[in-house]
Structure formats: C-alpha cells, structure tokens
Amino acid sequence: MWPALALSLAAFLTNFDVTAVIMALPAVATELQLGIAGQAWMMDAYSLAFTAALVVAGGVADRSGRRRTMLAGNLVFAAASAACAMAVGGLSLGLARMVQGIGAAFVMTGGIALIAGLYPQADQRTRALACLGVASGVAMALGPSLGGAISGWLGWRWIFLANLPACLVAAVSIPRLVPEMRPSVRRALDHVGMALFSAALCVLVATLLNVQGGLRMTIGIGLAGVLLAGFLWQQRHRREPIFDPAIFVNRAMVAVGLLLNAVSLGYWAVLVYLPGLLGATFGWTTAECGVAMLMATLPMLVVPPLGARLVVRLGWRWHFAIALAIIAAGDLAFVAALAAPDAMLRLWLAGIAMGGIGCGAALAHPQLSGAVVALVPPAHAGMAAAVTVIMRQAGFAIGIAVLGAVLGGSDRAGGYVWMFEVAALVCAAASAVALLLLSPAIRAGGEEQQVT
C-alpha cells in the first residue's frame, strides 16, 4: 500500500491547506487590512478555482497522463504556496490562492484516477480509497489546530511555507512508487462547459460579497442563473457531458444535492468565521482558538463509523433529516452563547454548539458522497463522484459568500447572531427537504427496501 500512502500525502496537503488557513484569517486581515469580504475572497478564491479546475482536470489527466498531471498540480501548488507566503496585499494573496486551488484540483483528480488504475480489484481499491479518506479526514480535523499553532507561534505566512516540504516529499516519492497511467479511451476537454460553470459561480459569489441588496444584486443573481442555465443546456446537448441533467435530476438526487450544500453552509462555511468569533468573544489567541476548534473538527474522525451503522438502520430519509437537524441545533446554540450573560455559560454553550455542528456534519458528510454514487447507474459512477466534489466545493464557496454578506452587513455582534440564524434556518430547511423528497424505502446503498 506504499503507493496509496504516497498519493494520500497529496490529499492530506490539499485538504489541510483549506482548514489550516481558516485560523490565519484574523492575522491576515489585520496585516493586509482586509474586511469581511476580503477574508471571504481569500477562501473563495481557492474554492472557486478548485471547483472550476475539477471540471477539466479529469480530461487533462486522461490526455497527458495521470501521474504527470498530479505531479504538475503538485508543482503548481508548491509555487502558489510560496507566492501566498510572500503576498504583500489582498490582491496578490487572492491571485496566489486561486493558483493554489487550480494546482490542488489537479493533484486530487490525478491521485484518485491513479488509485483507480493501480488497484483494479474492488477490495484493494476500497482500502486504498479508505487510506485517502483517512488522510483527508485527519487534515480536516487537525488543520485548524495545527494552523492555529503555526500562525500563533511563527506567523500566518508559515502556514503556506509549511506546504513546501510536503510537496517536495510527494514530488520525490510518487515517481518512484507510482507508474504513469493513461486510459485507453480519452475524453475531450469541455472548455465551454468549464467557462460557463466557473462564470456562474464567480458572478454569484461576487454579487453576494460586494453588493448590498437592491437592483444590482437582483441583476447579479439573475445573470448567475442565466449562466448556470446555459451550462445545463450545453451539457444536455453534449455527447460526453461533465454533468448530465437527465441522470441527476430526480427527487432523491435533488434532495441529496441540497443537503450537500446545506452541510457546506451550516458547517464548513461556519468554520471559516469561528476563529474571529472565538477571539472576539473570549479574547483567545490564535493558537488557543485552534485548540478550541477541535470541538468542531474531531467528530469528523470519530463519528463517521457510527453514521455508517445508523444509516443502515434508519435509511437515508431519517438519517439525513436527523443529521441536518443536529447541525441546525448547533448553530442555534451559538446564538444562545452570544446572548448568555454569564461568561462560563457562554463558554459551555459555545462548546456544545461546536460539538453539535461537528457531530451533525460527521453523520451526514461521508454518507452524502455515497448517496450520490448509489443513486446513478454504475456506468456513471465516475461522473457522480466528480459531481459530488464539485457540488461540495461550490456549496462551500457560496456558503462563505452568503455568511460573509450577512456578517458584513451588520455590526459585529449582531452580524454573528444573524449569521448563525441563517445557517440554522438553511439546515432546518434541509432537514425538512430530506423528509419530503427522500423516500422511506430508500436505504443505504441506494436499494429499495420496505421500511417497517
């Protein structure tokens, strides 16, 4: 399993960079004089570029070679990390983060494709993908704590410089352990689809972050809708679509897509703004905030096995409804914490809130990925896996923009209250969607069974 371990290092790196950078946001905002919108763009530049590049990374890997694509992405990621560390302003940092996201997309796509080719037998491939999943989970769980320690002790620029040794290890080990691979059938690149989808996301995020209501917001959201409709029309009439609406548009798939986006907003996007809240509320340092964030991230390591057993017993309908309701309750607990008059009560409520959103997300997050793949025909499993990552990343970017718009449009304390209320409302609505759109006969694995 040495090749799988080498490929998992790259997965760890790209996921670690997302969660670790969250802890650097307050320090970056202070040094580079960024407001709420600037901090949101620092995260969304990475997510938007990552999402857009995923659309074509698979085709590039098929044409140029999977290992070559992954190593090229690793090189781009390393160079962009160095550029982030040397950024002198918000614009230069945002551009470097965008290039980082492109590199990360090619690393992840190439890594998953290499594992699929290296381990053709189902049991071996399952173990290899599990190794990849564990590396990603560890990165997501420990990223805030390690990022807080690095930022607090060495400075925020070292979060990006810490990527370079890991990139070097990947560049040396992967050529020695992993052979080059190309599939027998190569897919054509879809430049038009990539452009339409990327433009729709960018217009929507820019509108949410930079326009405060009125006609301009209506026009921006409308334009994003037109571009997204154009993308769906183009995909519907393309021989080899990236996203085939005929396959993915049904009640269950629509419900799962909405749930993916709700988890991205109610948990992942909330994490982006937590360090600022914890620092302002409790006066904690960056390193202390990073340790406190373990309450929200460690469940991603320990709860998923429980979720795997629960979803078999409850079925998707009730499992996802309960998981989203737990996230909603956690977000509401943050509202109660902000209103608590006693400092100790505020601390306990904040801990309960972080644990709540972490447990709810850990119950839903892994099972949603499996649900997307299980709901499509086996021949389209690869497309479904790619669409899952794209929906999650797009939801993360939109969630950051939505919460940033809510937080930036009010005073600091009031903005946080509104932010958590919006997150709770979205997750509560998603819980209702699970009850309304998911059939009680659909069990884990996608098969129809009578629920008694």
Buried (B, 14 or more C-beta within 10 A) or exposed (E): EEBBBBBBBBBBBBBBBBBBBBBBBBBBBEBBEBEBBBBBBBBBBBBBBBBBBBBBBBBBBBBBBBBBBBBBBBBBBBBBBBBBBEBEEBEBBBBBBBBBBBBBBBBBBBBBBBBBBBBEEEEBBEBBBEBBBBBBBBBBBBBBBBBBBBBBEEBBBBBBBBBBEBBEBBBEBBBEBBEBBBEEEEBEBBEEBBBBBBBBBBBBBBBBBBBEEEEEBEEBBEBBEBBBEBBBEBBEEBEEBBBBEEBBEEEBBEBBBBBBBBBBBBBBBBBBBBBBBBBEBBEBEBBBBBBBBBBBBBBBBEBBEEBBEBBEEBBBBBBBBBBBBBBBBBBBBBBBBBEBEEEEEBBBBBBBBBBBBBBBBBBBBBBBBBBBBBBBEEEBEBBBBBBBBBBBBBBBBBBBBBBBBBBBBEEEEEBBBBBBBBBBBBBBEBBEBBBEBBBBEBBBEBEEEEEE
